[in-house]
Structure formats: C-alpha cells, structure tokens
C-alpha cells in the first residue's frame, strides 16, 4: 500500500467517525506531521502517515521530538484501520500502529 492510499484511507475513516483529518501545511517549517485529526468530544491527534515499512526522515524526527517535549504525541501510522481501532474506537492505550 502506497502512502497516498494510506492517506486516503485515513481521511475516509476520519469522516466515518465524524471527524476531520486536516492537512498540516506549515510554510517554512519542514517535518510537521501530515495530519491533525479532529474528532468529536474535543479529541485531537497529530498523525504522520507512512506506507507500511516507511520511516520518518529528514527533519521529521526532530520536529516530532519538539512536539513531544511540548506534550503533544505524534502518531506514526501505516495502518489506518489499526489506528482507529486502537485509539479512536478503543481505549487509546494500545501499542503504536
């Protein structure tokens, strides 16, 4: 599955769950997560989408670490269905997909 397919599936699942997977575009700052997932009841997730086996690269790890230091976890997702089962439908404390 290519990253584009992962992104399409993720945004579709977001809509099915009553949410919005907004694309994060930050001119002048490379490496921000791909999507900010807004869900009902004030739930929000920062999400980096990757094809299966894909890894963060370039400035992504540094930006993700900076966000983590500020208390915002970045989920690196290659399986949107698993992410939604674990973190949206489930308790949210499972292993990272």
N, C-alpha and C positions, 0 to 999 in steps of 0.2 A: 504494500500500500504506500503510495507516494504521500509526501507531506500535504499536498493540495487536497488529496482525498481525506486525510486525517482532519484537516481544517474544515472541509465541507461537512463531514460527519459531526464534528464538534459543534458547529454553529446550528446544524439541524437539531441536535439533541438539546441545545440550549433553548431553542424556540419551543420544542416539545415540552420542556419543563417550565415554560412561562417566563423564560429569561432572555437575556440579550448578551451575545458574545461580541463585544465591541472591539474592533481592531485598534491596537495601541500604536499610533504613529507619533514619534517624538523627534521632530526635526532637530538635527544637531546632536542627538544622543543615540548612538548605535547600541544595540544589545538589549533594549527593553523587551519584556515579554510580548508575545504575539497578540494575546487577547486579555481583556478584562471581562470576566464573566459576572454579570449582574443577575441575581436570582431573587425571587420573591422573599419577603421577610428580611430584607437587608443583607442577605448573604452575598459575598463577593469573593472571587478567586482570581489570582494572577496566573496566567497559563502560557507556557511556552510549548508550542506544538511541534512534534518531530515525527518523521517517518519511523516505523519500527526499526530499532537498532541505531537511530540517529542520536547524536550527542550535541550538547551545547558547544559553541566555538567562538573564537574571536573575543569580543568584549562581553558576551553574554554572561559567562561565569562571574565576572567582576560586578556587573550590574545586578545580577541575581543576589550576590552576596551583600551588596549595599542595601538592597530592598529587605533582605533577611535581617540585617542589623537594625533596620528601622521597624522590624516586627511584622513584615509582610512576606509570607511564604510564597515562593514561585513554584507552581506545579509543572513539571516537565512531563508532557502527556504524549504518548504514542498510540494509546488505545482509548479513544473517547468513551466507548461503551463501559469499559472498566472504570474509568474516572467517574462517570456519572453514577455507576452502581455503588462505588465506594464512598464518594464524597458528597453526592447530592441525594441519592436515594437512601444511602446507608448512614451510619453514624459519623463518618468523616474521619475516622482514626485508623484506617487501614494502611497498608504499605503503599508507597508511591507507585502509581501505574507506569 
